[in-house]
């Protein structure tokens, strides 16, 4: 039995662990869960069979047939060292990680390959930016650079006055970024992303196009979250992928990047794509959707990719997913409030997760095994042992179909079967995409979405 080590910066890959265990792998999972953090998930994956949770991944990595790094955070440099020792590791490299975490590096990488990016101005202090805005008077987006972790500081202004007030608010509350930052020209248009997988010899499989939904509430209202849902599709051809990603392929391989590479763009009214930023890792919740789209063994294609082979096979359906959460998401600083997100029953789960019931459409996130009481069809109370919440971000529900509307109907029918006390989610995932499609199709983009 092959041994697989899955290294998580956050405990987001329980469904991947489960699918690998079901495929017959001996799964070791390092989830980097901080048990001392009062405002974080607790005991994610506890009691779920087939998974060995490890506290020290370094102590076991040399025994593994494959190690997969699910993020590009604190372990990249150490894993690069193990790669140089010849260990089979599917992960970003230090250099490819910089494309995402150091925005200016990513923007320059695009420009060096002849790809236009929205004009931007770099500043060292907030006062410098205010002085510039008073003269320029343009509309800009505030973005941090360097290793600044708090990307919630990004701010899209309505005009120069609005941006000046935002900067004054940052100053007043002593929230100035620790690194230089940029003001990037605002470009009105449609957000559209393209990604692909990278092996040791180049791109794998198909390009995948998609649309993120980051606002907390329907209509993109409220604060930005990591993401509340996604629409995506592996496509037979992608003008956008050929224009933006293909020129980068050779240098991504030279960087030693293994895994997903994604560029999020704005498509302006003339159909021109303006790249905004990279994601050089597994994306969430897109990766949970991808697992429903991939065919065959969940791991072998990664092993093959390291060895220079492309064996990734995918379904060509449209995919749509919705994130289910409970309070206090996304405001998770209060320890007492966060504790209320744990040990909640998840009612309505059915089937074996493979061919029957709704379990096959579910990707459990912050969950563990627990017991709760249900009233059965005969009016009898009984104890059920199944998933309960271990934190706020507890489930991703996915549907595949021939159209966005079909996916929407399927995913929300599944969600209607479920119930968790206090749950909330966006009920409009995919709606804005349907509105955008005529304009995208006019420019030869997103043609396989309908």
Secondary structure, 3 states (H helix, E strand, C coil): CCEEEEECCCCCCHHHHHHHHHCCCEEEEECCCCCCCCCCCCCCCCCCCCEEECCCHHHCHHHCCEEEECCCCCCHHHHHHHHHCCCCEECCCHHHHHHHHCHHHHHHHHHHCCCCECCEEEECCHHHHHHHHHHHCCCEEEEECCCCCCHHHCEECCCHHHHHHHHHHHHHCCCCCCCCEEEEECCCCEEEEEEEEEECCEEEEEEEEEEEEEEEEHHHEEEEEEEEEEEEEEECCCHHHHHHCHHHHHHHHHHCCCEEEEEEEEECCCCCEEEEEEECCCCCCHHHHHHHHECCCCCHHHHHHHCCCCCCCECCCEEEEEEEEECCCCCCCCHHHHHCCEEEECECCCCCCCCCCCHHHEEECCEEEEEEEEECCCCCEEEEEEEEEECCEEEEEEEEECCHHHHHHHHHHHHHHCECCCEECCCCCCHHHHHHHHHHHHCCCCCCCC
